[in-house]
């Protein structure tokens, strides 16, 4: 359950960083942050679902 909360939070952070990168003309760092947040959020969601399935 905790991993799913982290995953959702990081997914929101990825979207916000990507939008900020679009608004800022030179937002390459924000795109990098968005990519990292997206990858980590997907990993957290996958881990959370596997742990939840094993625990049930």
PyMOL commands that place a pseudoatom at each C-alpha (Angstrom):
pseudoatom trace, name=CA, resn=UNK, resi=1, chain=A, elem=C, hetatm=0, pos=[0.000, 0.000, 0.000]
pseudoatom trace, name=CA, resn=UNK, resi=2, chain=A, elem=C, hetatm=0, pos=[2.839, 2.366, 0.837]
pseudoatom trace, name=CA, resn=UNK, resi=3, chain=A, elem=C, hetatm=0, pos=[4.524, 1.743, -2.513]
pseudoatom trace, name=CA, resn=UNK, resi=4, chain=A, elem=C, hetatm=0, pos=[1.297, 2.629, -4.334]
pseudoatom trace, name=CA, resn=UNK, resi=5, chain=A, elem=C, hetatm=0, pos=[1.085, 5.961, -2.498]
pseudoatom trace, name=CA, resn=UNK, resi=6, chain=A, elem=C, hetatm=0, pos=[4.710, 6.689, -3.383]
pseudoatom trace, name=CA, resn=UNK, resi=7, chain=A, elem=C, hetatm=0, pos=[4.070, 5.678, -6.977]
pseudoatom trace, name=CA, resn=UNK, resi=8, chain=A, elem=C, hetatm=0, pos=[1.067, 7.954, -7.311]
pseudoatom trace, name=CA, resn=UNK, resi=9, chain=A, elem=C, hetatm=0, pos=[2.884, 10.850, -5.670]
pseudoatom trace, name=CA, resn=UNK, resi=10, chain=A, elem=C, hetatm=0, pos=[5.888, 10.470, -7.933]
pseudoatom trace, name=CA, resn=UNK, resi=11, chain=A, elem=C, hetatm=0, pos=[3.621, 10.175, -10.957]
pseudoatom trace, name=CA, resn=UNK, resi=12, chain=A, elem=C, hetatm=0, pos=[2.066, 13.523, -10.044]
pseudoatom trace, name=CA, resn=UNK, resi=13, chain=A, elem=C, hetatm=0, pos=[5.560, 14.970, -9.579]
pseudoatom trace, name=CA, resn=UNK, resi=14, chain=A, elem=C, hetatm=0, pos=[6.543, 13.689, -13.024]
pseudoatom trace, name=CA, resn=UNK, resi=15, chain=A, elem=C, hetatm=0, pos=[3.542, 15.356, -14.641]
pseudoatom trace, name=CA, resn=UNK, resi=16, chain=A, elem=C, hetatm=0, pos=[4.184, 18.642, -12.829]
pseudoatom trace, name=CA, resn=UNK, resi=17, chain=A, elem=C, hetatm=0, pos=[7.861, 18.587, -13.810]
pseudoatom trace, name=CA, resn=UNK, resi=18, chain=A, elem=C, hetatm=0, pos=[7.003, 17.863, -17.433]
pseudoatom trace, name=CA, resn=UNK, resi=19, chain=A, elem=C, hetatm=0, pos=[4.505, 20.737, -17.544]
pseudoatom trace, name=CA, resn=UNK, resi=20, chain=A, elem=C, hetatm=0, pos=[7.035, 23.057, -15.911]
pseudoatom trace, name=CA, resn=UNK, resi=21, chain=A, elem=C, hetatm=0, pos=[9.595, 21.936, -18.490]
pseudoatom trace, name=CA, resn=UNK, resi=22, chain=A, elem=C, hetatm=0, pos=[7.179, 22.879, -21.256]
pseudoatom trace, name=CA, resn=UNK, resi=23, chain=A, elem=C, hetatm=0, pos=[6.567, 26.302, -19.732]
pseudoatom trace, name=CA, resn=UNK, resi=24, chain=A, elem=C, hetatm=0, pos=[10.264, 27.027, -19.251]
pseudoatom trace, name=CA, resn=UNK, resi=25, chain=A, elem=C, hetatm=0, pos=[12.109, 27.220, -22.546]
pseudoatom trace, name=CA, resn=UNK, resi=26, chain=A, elem=C, hetatm=0, pos=[15.314, 25.648, -21.229]
pseudoatom trace, name=CA, resn=UNK, resi=27, chain=A, elem=C, hetatm=0, pos=[13.746, 23.084, -18.908]
pseudoatom trace, name=CA, resn=UNK, resi=28, chain=A, elem=C, hetatm=0, pos=[16.024, 20.143, -19.709]
pseudoatom trace, name=CA, resn=UNK, resi=29, chain=A, elem=C, hetatm=0, pos=[16.680, 19.574, -16.012]
pseudoatom trace, name=CA, resn=UNK, resi=30, chain=A, elem=C, hetatm=0, pos=[12.948, 19.478, -15.388]
pseudoatom trace, name=CA, resn=UNK, resi=31, chain=A, elem=C, hetatm=0, pos=[12.530, 16.904, -18.156]
pseudoatom trace, name=CA, resn=UNK, resi=32, chain=A, elem=C, hetatm=0, pos=[15.268, 14.821, -16.522]
pseudoatom trace, name=CA, resn=UNK, resi=33, chain=A, elem=C, hetatm=0, pos=[13.538, 15.067, -13.155]
pseudoatom trace, name=CA, resn=UNK, resi=34, chain=A, elem=C, hetatm=0, pos=[10.211, 14.145, -14.771]
pseudoatom trace, name=CA, resn=UNK, resi=35, chain=A, elem=C, hetatm=0, pos=[11.758, 11.091, -16.423]
pseudoatom trace, name=CA, resn=UNK, resi=36, chain=A, elem=C, hetatm=0, pos=[13.365, 9.898, -13.209]
pseudoatom trace, name=CA, resn=UNK, resi=37, chain=A, elem=C, hetatm=0, pos=[10.129, 10.425, -11.261]
pseudoatom trace, name=CA, resn=UNK, resi=38, chain=A, elem=C, hetatm=0, pos=[8.166, 8.549, -13.910]
pseudoatom trace, name=CA, resn=UNK, resi=39, chain=A, elem=C, hetatm=0, pos=[10.506, 5.548, -13.870]
pseudoatom trace, name=CA, resn=UNK, resi=40, chain=A, elem=C, hetatm=0, pos=[10.615, 5.379, -10.072]
pseudoatom trace, name=CA, resn=UNK, resi=41, chain=A, elem=C, hetatm=0, pos=[6.839, 5.804, -9.804]
pseudoatom trace, name=CA, resn=UNK, resi=42, chain=A, elem=C, hetatm=0, pos=[6.197, 2.944, -12.205]
pseudoatom trace, name=CA, resn=UNK, resi=43, chain=A, elem=C, hetatm=0, pos=[8.615, 0.749, -10.257]
pseudoatom trace, name=CA, resn=UNK, resi=44, chain=A, elem=C, hetatm=0, pos=[6.866, 1.634, -7.002]
pseudoatom trace, name=CA, resn=UNK, resi=45, chain=A, elem=C, hetatm=0, pos=[3.464, 0.822, -8.475]
pseudoatom trace, name=CA, resn=UNK, resi=46, chain=A, elem=C, hetatm=0, pos=[4.676, -2.534, -9.804]
pseudoatom trace, name=CA, resn=UNK, resi=47, chain=A, elem=C, hetatm=0, pos=[6.366, -3.432, -6.510]
pseudoatom trace, name=CA, resn=UNK, resi=48, chain=A, elem=C, hetatm=0, pos=[3.288, -2.341, -4.557]
pseudoatom trace, name=CA, resn=UNK, resi=49, chain=A, elem=C, hetatm=0, pos=[0.960, -4.481, -6.622]
pseudoatom trace, name=CA, resn=UNK, resi=50, chain=A, elem=C, hetatm=0, pos=[3.219, -7.529, -6.371]
pseudoatom trace, name=CA, resn=UNK, resi=51, chain=A, elem=C, hetatm=0, pos=[3.550, -7.160, -2.607]
pseudoatom trace, name=CA, resn=UNK, resi=52, chain=A, elem=C, hetatm=0, pos=[-0.216, -6.688, -2.315]
pseudoatom trace, name=CA, resn=UNK, resi=53, chain=A, elem=C, hetatm=0, pos=[-0.876, -9.825, -4.383]
pseudoatom trace, name=CA, resn=UNK, resi=54, chain=A, elem=C, hetatm=0, pos=[1.566, -11.882, -2.314]
pseudoatom trace, name=CA, resn=UNK, resi=55, chain=A, elem=C, hetatm=0, pos=[0.153, -10.562, 0.957]
pseudoatom trace, name=CA, resn=UNK, resi=56, chain=A, elem=C, hetatm=0, pos=[-3.465, -11.301, 0.017]
for i in range(1, 56): cmd.bond("trace and resi %d" % i, "trace and resi %d" % (i + 1))
show_as sticks, trace
zoom trace
